[in-house]
Amino acid sequence: MRIKELREARGLLQKDLGRALDIAANTLSQYENGKREPDLETTQRIADFFGVSVDCLLGREGREKAPGAGEGVTLDSFTYAMQEETRDLTEMDKQILLSMARQLNDARKRRDGESG
């Protein structure tokens, strides 16, 4: 399960997530460490909290719902791949990558504006 990964990506402590889901922090720790499995209802509540599919929460291949997005909105395969590939980058590396993406987007807009 990807509970720990999703929790840490959002800067939450186990006690914070546990409080939000009404789950004891030690139970959450057991879920994260694979010592215990949540029941189906709890699994769905955790997935809903993070705005991901149960498949994504379980670490299965697939597409993740965009956090905060409405039903049916998913990250495309490129975005999902980028999320996976950038997981271990430092914050500075992520900022550089984001800056590069913005520069590419700005260059494309200028090109499109010139040809239109």
C-alpha positions as CSV (number, residue, x, y, z in Angstrom):
1,M,0.0,0.0,0.0
2,R,1.1,3.5,-0.7
3,I,-0.4,5.1,2.4
4,K,2.9,6.3,3.8
5,E,4.1,7.7,0.4
6,L,0.8,9.6,-0.1
7,R,0.8,10.8,3.5
8,E,4.4,12.1,3.4
9,A,3.9,13.7,0.0
10,R,1.2,15.8,1.6
11,G,3.4,16.6,4.7
12,L,1.1,14.8,7.1
13,L,2.1,13.0,10.3
14,Q,0.5,9.7,11.1
15,K,-1.4,11.3,14.0
16,D,-2.8,13.9,11.6
17,L,-4.0,11.4,9.1
18,G,-5.2,9.1,11.8
19,R,-7.3,11.9,13.3
20,A,-8.7,12.9,9.9
21,L,-9.7,9.3,9.2
22,D,-10.6,8.4,12.8
23,I,-7.9,5.7,12.8
24,A,-5.4,5.2,15.7
25,A,-1.9,6.3,14.7
26,N,-0.5,2.9,15.7
27,T,-3.1,1.2,13.5
28,L,-2.1,3.5,10.6
29,S,1.6,2.6,11.3
30,Q,0.7,-1.1,11.0
31,Y,-1.1,-0.4,7.7
32,E,2.0,1.5,6.4
33,N,4.4,-1.2,7.5
34,G,2.3,-4.1,6.0
35,K,1.7,-5.7,9.4
36,R,-2.0,-5.2,9.1
37,E,-4.4,-4.6,6.2
38,P,-7.3,-2.2,6.4
39,D,-10.8,-3.5,5.6
40,L,-12.5,-2.6,2.4
41,E,-14.4,0.4,3.8
42,T,-11.3,1.8,5.5
43,T,-9.3,1.3,2.3
44,Q,-11.9,3.3,0.3
45,R,-11.9,6.1,3.0
46,I,-8.1,6.4,2.7
47,A,-8.2,6.4,-1.1
48,D,-11.0,9.1,-1.0
49,F,-9.0,11.2,1.5
50,F,-6.1,11.3,-0.9
51,G,-8.2,11.6,-4.0
52,V,-6.8,8.5,-5.6
53,S,-8.3,5.2,-6.8
54,V,-8.1,2.1,-4.6
55,D,-5.9,0.6,-7.3
56,C,-3.5,3.5,-6.9
57,L,-3.5,3.2,-3.2
58,L,-2.8,-0.5,-3.5
59,G,0.2,0.3,-5.7
60,R,-1.2,-1.2,-8.8
61,E,-0.4,0.1,-12.2
62,G,-3.0,2.6,-13.4
63,R,-3.9,6.2,-13.4
64,E,-4.3,8.3,-10.3
65,K,-7.1,10.8,-9.9
66,A,-5.8,14.4,-9.8
67,P,-5.8,15.6,-6.2
68,G,-8.8,17.9,-5.6
69,A,-10.2,17.2,-9.0
70,G,-13.8,16.2,-9.7
71,E,-14.9,12.6,-10.4
72,G,-13.6,11.1,-13.6
73,V,-10.6,13.4,-13.9
74,T,-7.4,11.4,-14.0
75,L,-3.7,12.2,-14.5
76,D,-2.6,11.3,-18.0
77,S,0.2,8.7,-18.4
78,F,2.9,11.4,-18.8
79,T,1.9,13.2,-15.6
80,Y,1.8,9.9,-13.8
81,A,5.2,8.9,-15.1
82,M,6.6,12.2,-14.1
83,Q,5.3,11.8,-10.6
84,E,6.9,8.4,-10.4
85,E,10.3,9.6,-11.9
86,T,10.5,12.7,-9.7
87,R,9.7,11.1,-6.4
88,D,13.3,11.0,-5.1
89,L,14.4,14.5,-6.4
90,T,15.3,17.2,-4.0
91,E,13.0,20.2,-3.7
92,M,15.7,22.2,-5.6
93,D,15.6,19.7,-8.4
94,K,11.8,19.8,-8.6
95,Q,11.9,23.6,-8.8
96,I,14.4,23.5,-11.6
97,L,12.3,20.9,-13.5
98,L,9.2,23.1,-12.9
99,S,11.0,26.1,-14.2
100,M,12.1,24.2,-17.3
101,A,8.5,23.1,-18.0
102,R,7.3,26.7,-17.7
103,Q,10.0,27.9,-20.1
104,L,8.9,25.2,-22.6
105,N,5.3,26.2,-22.2
106,D,6.1,29.9,-22.6
107,A,8.2,29.2,-25.8
108,R,5.3,27.1,-27.2
109,K,2.8,30.0,-26.6
110,R,5.2,32.4,-28.3
111,R,5.5,30.1,-31.3
112,D,1.8,29.6,-31.5
113,G,1.2,33.3,-31.2
114,E,3.7,34.0,-34.0
115,S,2.1,31.5,-36.4
116,G,-1.5,32.5,-35.6
